[in-house]
């Protein structure tokens, strides 16, 4: 049954969390006539949604329960690019390749490109394709999340800055924000690895965070191939438009997150290692300036799958988190399915039964 069953007006929906999951859900709710309120502690895309790589792969989750969600969401990313403008959110298709590299620094070795490899020309020993422009794309997470939030505001929804302190389930669930209660017909918890902070007696599953660092470097030209390296710690490199290059890797072990959104420490030794490795992988990056170092926590559930849907022990409360490294990719379909579930009582764009919170 939908949260607004029997009501003539669109349901009042409070969304706790201003990352891409919350913003996507709010966006698709607004498309259905709702005026959702996003409650965010810091700012839109303050955590992983503002610092992730934005790599999109259509078929990498095929054969797993996440596969249909991924395929549906990949197609929705293209629709969002058409609506917002691809340049506005830096959406584009590109190819992807795995490159095995020597463990020792490339030093003064003569650059050599393997067949099918665009720019990774230092220490390369072998390669294999991982996707082409029909199955690989990318988007700038912060720009997309911001565009979704703007569209929500333009449709009459709101973004409120405040700290979610408590959620009270029931026929008319409510949320305590900075000491004041806000009533709703449905509450969505989309707080990533900070979901535990409002768990209380809601029956929320435990959510861990895995900390990743990344650095941005500026190449002299726009590179058109994402590369997953094997060797040198297995870094991942996602070139972006206008010469920006995103380098990530060397994650921490998953654990409970104590750092707060907007105040996640960037450890210099990890950022410096990413920069150094980037320079060892390509002549295109050897002298490229580093423009930024950042870090974020990716939300992870114990079984490695997202948790999406109504909480069995908390009437009127829904959850959407645990998307791990595929949060940006799977956010649109997650948000659209949740919007359908709340308004229609059933998700129709893709089944989310496999992600039900009741499995924990």
Secondary structure, DSSP 8 states (H G I E B T S, - for coil): --TTTT-SS---EEEE--SHHHHHHHHHHHHTT---EEEESSSTT-SHHHHS--EEESSTTTTSTTHHHHHHHHHHHHHHHHHH-HHHHT-EE-EEEEEEE-SS--TT------TT-SS--SSEEEEEEEE-TTTEEE--HHHHHHHHHHHHHHTT-EEEE--EEEEE-STT-EEEETTEEEE-SEEEE--GGGGGGG-TTS-----EEEEEEEEEEE-SS---EEEEEESTTT-EEEE-GGGEEEEEE-----B---S-TT-----HHHHHHHHHHHHHH-HHHHT-EEEEEEEEEEEE-TTSS-EEEE-TTSTTEEEEE-BGGGHHHHHHHHHHHHHHHHHHSS--SS--GGG-GGG-
